[in-house]
Amino acid sequence: MSRNIMLDIETLGSKPGCVVLAVATVEFDATTHLLHYSEVIHIGSCLRHLLLVDPITLKWWTEQDLALQHRMFSGTTSLEVVLSELNQFFGETGKEAIVWCKGMNFDFPILHEAYDRVQLPIPWHYRNIRDSRTLTAASELKFEKPAGAHDPYNDCIAQIKDLQRACDKLGIIL
């Protein structure tokens, strides 16, 4: 059986080539959260790779909870180290893992560009990326905004719960 992994990022933009503030992955099955990886990235390391800050997104961050702002802007680990550690999290079976995100046009393209900038291989296979938003919408269930939103680890946990509920309703086995 393939590994299921939820992925979430926080950024300073909405397009490939923007600064990545933080990344989290959580491995899960139909009922359980298994392993996880979560790290906040040093902004300067992103800027050294010519990743950009979108002023509108930066303004949005100034309107968020102060504790969240402090956490997301206090990273000390370089982009290279975080992406290398993310590759280690995926390990040798990473290309076989099913990797989920909430939407296909944000997390995956932004991380692909970040991987290109640091010249590291992407740890998942392009055929194995999935969109949890499609299944949660198809289930027609109501979902609450998660506590601790915009922290990638908290978002992963909330997105996994939503996906598990949606799959249960739709009769899909993860």
N, C-alpha and C positions, 0 to 999 in steps of 0.2 A: 504494500500500500504506500502511496506517495505521501510525503510530508506536506502538510498545509502550513503556510507561513503568512501571517498578516504583516504588512509593511506600511509605515506611515512616516512622513517627514514634516518638518516645519521649515519655512524658508523666509527669505527677504525678497520674494518675487513670485510670479506665477508662471514663468516661462523657463524653458531650458536655458542654462547659463546664469541663473541667479544663485545667490549665496544660499547654502543649505545650513540652517541653524542646528538642526537635530534630526536624528534618525532612530527609529525603533522597529524591531521585528519581534513577533511572538509566534512561536510554533504552537499549533493547536490540533485537536481532533474534534469529533462530534460533540464532546461534552467538557473537555479539559483544556486548560492553558498549560503548555509544557515549558519549554525553554524560551528564554528571551534575550535580546540584546538591545541596549538603549544607550545613547551617548549624545551629549551636546558638543557641538563643533566650535573650535576657535574661529571667529569670523575672519581674522587676519589671514589665516591659512587659505580660506576661500578666495579672498581678495588677491593673494599671491598667484592664484590660478586663474585670475582675471574673471572670476565670477562676480556678478553685478548686484547692486542693491537697488531695488525699485522704490522710489520715494513714496509712492502711495501705500505700498505694503509696509514700509518703515513707519509711516504715520499710523497705519492700522495697529501696529504693535504698540505704539505709545498709548493707545486707548485701551489696552488689555490690562488685566490684573497685574499689579506691581510685582508680586511674588513670581508670577509666570514670566514677566519681562526679565526679572533678575536671573531666573534660571536659564532662559533661552539665550541670554546675551552674556553668559559667564562661562562659556565653554573654554576649555584649556587643551583639548585634544585636537590635533590637526586633522584636516579632511583626509589626508593620505592614510593616517593611522585608523581613522574610523572606517573608511571603506575597506581597508585591509582586514580589520577585525570583523566587519560584516561578511567579507568573503570567508573568513574562518568559521563564523557562525553557520553559514550555509554548508561548508565543508565539501567533502568529495561527492556527496549526493545532492548538492545544490542544483545542478542542472536538471535533476529529476523532480525537484520540489514544485508544488503548486503554490505560486506566490500571488497573494490577494492584495488589492488596494481598493480604496473607496473612490472609484473613478479611474479611467485609464489615461487621462490626458494631463495629469499633474505629477504624481510621485514617480512613476516609471520614466517619463521623458526627462525630468529634471535630474534624477539619479543617473540615467544613462549619460547625460552630458557631464556630470561631475566625474563619473568613472573615466570618461574620455580625457578630461582635463588632467587627471592624475595618472593616466596611462595604466590603469588596472583593468582586468577583465571583469565583466558583469557576471555575478555568481549564479544567475538563473538563466534558463533557456527561454527565448522569446515565445515559444509555443505554450509555455506553462504559466503565463501571467493571466490573472483573472480579475474581474471587476465585481466587487461585492455589492456596489450600488444597484446594479441591474437586478440581482436576485432579491435584495431587500425591497426594491420598488415593486417587483413582480408579486411579492408576497402580500402586498397591500396592508401590511401591519403598520401600526403607529410606533415610531421610535422617538425616544427622549434624547435631548442633547446630553451628552455624557458629562458627569462631574469631572472636573479637571481637563476640560476640552483644550485643545491646542498644545497639550503635552503629548508627544507622539506615542509614548507607552500607554498612557490612558486612552488615547484615541484607538490604538490597536485593540485593547481589551474591549472597548465599547463596540467597535466594528466587528469583532469576533462574535460577541453576544448577539448582535443584530443579525449577522450572517447565519449563526446557528439557529436562531428563532425562525428566520426566513426559510432555511432549508427544511426544518421540521415541518413547517406549514406546507411547503411545496412538495414534501416527500422526497427530498434529495438527500442522499447519504454522502457525507464528506469523507 
